[in-house]
Amino acid sequence: MLKNPGDPILSKVTPKNEMPLNWPNKTEKFKRWTAKDKKELKLILKSLPNVLTQIGELKIFRASQSKWPENGATTAAEENIITVYDKAESYGLKKVLVHELSHILWKNLDRSNKEKYFSDADWALNTKGEVINQRAVISEEDGRLSPEEDFANNVEHLITN
Ligand SMILES: [Zn+2]
């Protein structure tokens, strides 16, 4: 379970017109949330299961475009920071947020819960010691890259499809 289950719910939506401290992608242009998008964001956060949102202070920033233009958002899970890009609109803000919050949830899972996910989701070690996935059905192909990506994709699909 979460390391800090009693932490306060949200979510300081701090739309300061600046980049998060130590943000890795220095060329990204940060901007303010519009009032309309901020309202939508808050409604979405309220609609989500507590396990995704009761994670202590969450900071959600807004920038125009990712270093990788197809990217809807980037998360610095260690710092509970999510940066949402314009591109998120084409995927749907809720899908994008659930996906990114799932990466933070993954970070907060303890070892036994991660191991449970490995076995429930058919992750295994091959003879070279690499984690591989053998499921016939996968929610998104990039989930084969790592258990964490697979987990985030599956939570996203469960909640938003
Ligand atoms: Zn992801």
Boltz pocket constraint, residues with backbone or C-beta under 6 A from the ligand:
constraints:
  - pocket:
      binder: B
      contacts: [[A, 99], [A, 103], [A, 149], [A, 152]]
      max_distance: 6.0
